[in-house]
């Protein structure tokens, strides 16, 4: 009886490992346009950052210890900076990853530098910085998010099946 219980426990603990070993590896994202994924990520980053900025101004004159809004701004900014490059990495496109990161950092800083060199007001400085960020996002969605790899070849295998009175020969594949 005790041996049966031990055997059952051992087999039960091995079953998940065996089931996991039979699973196929995750599929590689296919070729095509994937800018909509980056756009959704950027929309979330914009919403989080906008909420954080709103809460910063809402509690500006409050004597309370409201600190969550700054964390929302940092989280949204991080999602803006790293979201596009991470999705390019997921599609195994290192050149697009580097270009996306350079655009997302360089264009807002370029807008900031341009506005600062012209002694612009705070409103125009913020507008130039946000304009650079918006331009970087649109360029990322439209120009960089195209995976131009050829689709993988269809797996084809020959087969031979014995039949009563003969055999069947052919090719099998997934198309």
Buried (B, 14 or more C-beta within 10 A) or exposed (E): EEEEEEEEEEEEEEEEEEEEEEEEEEEEBEBEEBBEBBBEBBEBBBEBBEBBBEBBEEBEEEEEEEEEBEEBBEBBBEBBBBBBBBBBBEBEBEEBBEBBBEBBBEBBEBBBBBBEEEEBEEEBBBBBBBBBBBBBBBBBBEEBBBBEEEEEEEEEEEEEEEEEEEEEEEEEEEE
